[in-house]
Amino acid sequence: MNSEFVMDQVRTQLQRMYHFIFPWPKVLVLVRHAESMSNYETDLIRDGVITGYSDKVAGVRDMDVELTERGIWQAKQTGIWLRDH
């Protein structure tokens, strides 16, 4: 047997094992984050209720901004829906 043939056979077997162990998902669900303090305060600024961002938002990286109570509820509800469907 030539070594190239053997390597092809090994590669084929590994690919089959990999796809058996880690099959592609049948469905891919993309979920945007729930309401954050930044979203909430942006709406308040737009509506003229406040004039600037609070310390919870100003100078905080977008990925580190906390969720609002509503956002936490939205995230939990999304998790429940994904679990059940």
N, C-alpha and C positions, 0 to 999 in steps of 0.2 A: 504494500500500500504506500502510496506517496503521502508525504506529510501534509501537503495542501488539501488533499481529499479528507484526511483525518481531521484537520482543523475545521473544514467546512461542516463535517458531521457533528463535531463538538459544538460549533457555533449554532447550528440548527437545533440541537437538543437543548442548549441553554436558552435559546429564544423561546422554544415551546414551553419549557419549565417556567420561565419568567412570565409569559402571558397567562399561564395557568395560575400562578401564585398572585400576580398583579394584573388582573384583567382590566381592560379599559372600562370606564364607567358607562352605563347605558344612558345616563342622563347627567348633564352638567348644569348646575344651577348657579347663577351669578347673583349675589346679594350685595346691594349697596348698604353701607352702614346706616344705622338708625339715626334719629334726630340727636345732634350734638349741641353742646352749649353754643358753639360757633354758629350753627344754623339758626338756633333760637334767637341769639343776640343780633344776628344779621337782619332777621325779620323785624325785631324791635327797633333797630336803627332805621330801617327802610320806612317803617310806619311812624317814625318820629317820637317813639315812646322813650328812647334813650339816645344819647348823642355819641356814645363810644363804647368800646368793648370793656368788659370787666377784667379783673386780674386773672380770672379763670380762663380767659381766651387770649387776651393781649400778650404777645410775646411767647405763646405756647405753640409748639409744633402741632400742626393739624392732626397728626396721628396720636397726639397725647391729650387732646381736648376731651373732656369727660362727656358722657352721654347725659341727656336730661332724664328726668324720671320717665317721661313719655318714651324717650329713646331706649331706655332699659326695658320698658314694657314691650316696645316694638321688637327688640332683639329677642326677647324671650318668646314672644308669639311666633316669630319667624322660625326659631328653633323647634318649637312644638309642631308647627306646620310641616317643616322639613322632615322631622321624625315620623310623622303620621302619613306622609305621602311618599 
